[in-house]
Amino acid sequence: MSALVDLHLHTTASDGRLSPTELIHLLASQGLKQVAISDHDTTEGLAEAFAAAEEFPDMRIIPAIELSTDIPGDEVHMLGYFLRHEDEELQKILREFRMGRLERGRMMVEKLATLGINIEWERVQEIAGEGSVGRPHIALAMVEKGYCKEPKDAFPEYLGRNGSAYVERSKMTPPEAVDMLIRFGAVPVLAHPAYLNDMETTIAELAEAGIVGLEVHYAQFSPETVQQLAGLADRYGLIPCGGSDYHGLGNEGEPLPGTLGPPPETVGLLEEAASKIAAAAGR
């Protein structure tokens, strides 16, 4: 049985391949009822998603975002739910983040050229369209040129953190991201924790730093990993969240939205947490 809730979804506003409208129609066809649009460093897709969802009155969209942060030797992604996405101060910060992504992307294309991987920066920008440029757009350009079979194949050797064409960009630390998300009303949740090099230590440290939830029901994790994460969420008093992390990039076996997700009561718990954050801020 498919899930009714998917709290991790991407659109063409960042590195997904479906427009917000196309994604909403896919979510409806999958029978989803509560979903979060969580693009990287942008909320630009939300207005279109809300408009498209008017066709499906039994579907609820939660405004969300995914932020990239750094710790020594690893990258940590933070999700934020019930974000005050129309706050102009927030939007100014996000525009600065996206400029960093743009410059990083251009430098990675230049680095690829020195390795004999010749793709055009202009083509990467065309693939990204109006979205926030990310490494998947570079990977798609590499697939077009025949340098790899699928976008995911570009990451281990070239685009991943330890890849030969990787270029760092300025990022926050996880505690800084937690503080930023709370500042703009969002509930901070650690994304896909099983990808971390030292998962249990990092979860413990971030629980101390103020995360409220943990991505447990993640569609690309094994049942054993989901069970382990559920135990860690319980140990640290974290809300067990989850979703598909759907991008629609064309990688073989990519889970569709609703393949796995948290129970419906998770949304209520997140909403309660958001209310507490707002009350603490005097809103």
N, C-alpha and C positions, 0 to 999 in steps of 0.2 A: 504493500500500500504506500502510495506517495505521501510525502509530508504535506501539511497544510500551511506550514510556515517556512520561509527561506529568508534568512537575515544577512545574506552575503551575495550581492549581485552587482555586475558592472555593465555599463552602457558605453556608447560611443563618446560620451562626455569624458571618459578616460580611456581605458584600453580594452573595453568590450567591443564586440563587432556588431551588436544590434543597437539601433537607436532606442531611446527610452520608450517610444510608442511600440516598436516591434517587440521589445522585451516584455512590456505589459501584456501584449496579446499572447505571447508565449506563456507567461505566468498564468494567465487565465485559462489557457488550454490545458495547462498542467494541473489545474484545480487548486491553485494556491490562493489562500485567503488573507494572509498577513505577510508582507514582504518589505525588505529594506533595500533601497537603492544606495549602494555604498561605494561610489566611485573614488578613485585615488585623488586626493588633494583637490577635489572639486565637488560642488553641488549643482553644477550647471545643468545637469540632466533632470533635476527634480521637477521643475515647472512643467516640462513636457510630459513627464511620467504622471504627475497629478492630473493633468488634463486628459491623458489617454485613459486613466483609470476611472474617469467618470462614466465610461461605457460599462463598467463592471462594479456596480454599487456594493457588492459583497466583498470587494477586495480593499484592504487597507494598506496604504503605503506609509512606511516609517522613514522620515528623513534621516539619512546616515552618511558616514564618510569613512574612508580608510586612510590612515596616515602612516608613513614610513618613518621609523626611528632607528637609531644605532646604539648598540652596546659593543664593547670591545670584541672583535671577532665574529660579530653576528648582526643580522638585521631583524628588527622586531616590528611587526605591523599591529597597529592599534585601530580598532573600530570604535566609532562613536554613534550612539543611537539617540533619537529625539533631539537632534542638533537644532539650534536656533539658526537655521540656514540662511535667513534673510538679513542677519546682522551684518551691517556694512563693515564693521571692524574685522569680523571673521573673513569676509570676502577679500578684504585688502591683504590679509595674511596669506590666504589661499592663492591669490594672484602671484604673490612673491614665490610661493612654493612651485607653482607651475612654470615660472620663468627659470627656476633652477633645473626643472626637468627638461626644459627646452635646450638649455645650454649643455647639459649633460648628454642629451641625445646626440647633439651635433658632434660633440667631442668623441663619442663612442663610434660614430660613423667614420670619423677621421682615423681613429685607431684601427678600426677594421680594415681600412684601406692599406695601412702599413703591413697588415697580415695577409694581404692578397684577397681580401673579401671586399669587392667593389660594388657598393650600392650607393644610390644617390640620396643625399639628404632631402632633396626636394620630394623624392618619392615617399620617404618616410613621413614627411609632413602631409603629403596627399592622403596616405593611409590613415593618419591620425585625424585628418579633417579638422574640425573645430575642437576636437578633444584634447585633453592634457596628454602630451607626448610621453610615451613610456617605452620600456624595452620591448614589450610585445610588438609594437609597431615596427621596430627595427627587425625583429625576428620574422615578421610577415614579409618584409622586403627581402630578407635573405631567402625565404622559401620561394618567392617569386623568381629570384635569380638562380635557383637550383642549388644553393649552398647547403641547404638542409631540407629534409622531407617534411617535417612538421615544425611549427614555431617553438615547441618545447625543446627540440633538438639543438637549438642555437644557444641554450643557456649553459650547459655544463662546460663547454670549451670556450665560449666567447662572451656571453652576456651576463652570466651569473656572477655572484660576488667574487668568486675566485677565477673567473674567466679572463682570458688574455686581452679582451677588449673592454673590460669593465672600467668605468670611470665613476668615482665617488661624487656625490653631491652633498651639499650642506643639509644635515638632518637634525632633528631634535633628538634628545634622549627620551626613552619611554616615560620617565616621570614628568618631563616637560610636556609631552603629548597628553598625558593624563590631566595635567593642570589646565592645558589649553582646552581640551574637550569639556571639562567641567565648567570652565569659565564661560563657555558658550552653550551651557545647558545640556550637554551630551553625556550619556552613560558610557564610560570607557570600558572596553572589552578587548582582551588579548586575542588576536586572530591566529588561526592555524598553529597552535603552540607546538605540535609535534614536529614541526620543521626546525625548531630551535636546536642549537648544538647541545645546550644544557637545559633541557626543558624544565625539570622539576625545580632547579635552583632559580631559574628566571621567573617561573610562576610565583614562587615564594617571595622573591624580591618585589615583583610587581604587585602582588597582593598587599604588601606593606606600603607600596607607593600609591595605592588607591584605586587599582582596577576593581570593577564591580562584577564583571563577567568574564567567562572563559569560553572560547569557541570549542565546544565538545562534539557536537553532532555535525561534523564536517564531512562532506560527501566523499572526499578523497582519502579518508582515514579508514583503516580496517576496523572491524567490530571490536577487536581486542584493544586497539588504541582508543576508541571511543569510550570503552569501559574504563580504561585507565584514567582518561581525562575526567570522566564523570566522578571518579573517586577523588581526584585532586580538586575539582570544583567543590565537592562536598567538604573536603578537609579545610579549605580556605574560605568557605562561605561565599563562593562566587556563583553567579547566575549561569547555568549551563545554556549557552547559546549555540548557534550553528547555521549552516546553509551550504549551498553548492559552490560558492565562489565562481559563479558562472561568468565566462567571458565570451564564449562562442567563437574561439580562435580556430577551431577545426582540428585540435589535437585528438588523436584516436582515444576513444574511451572517456572523453570529458563528460562528467556527470551533468545531466540536464537539471534545471531548477526543480526543486522539490524531490530530488533523489533521496536526500536525507535532510532532516531539519529538526529543530527542537520542538517540544510539545507546545501547544497553543498558550499554556499558562506562562511560558517564558516571556511573552510579550507583556503580559500584565505585570510581571515582576520588574521588567525593564521600565515600564511606565511609572510604577511606584518609585523606582530609584530616581527617575528623571524628576518626579515631583519633589522628592527630598532635596535634590540638587537645587531646584528652583527655589524651594523654601529657604534653604541655607543661604542663598544669594539675595533673599528678600524680594523675590519675584512672585 
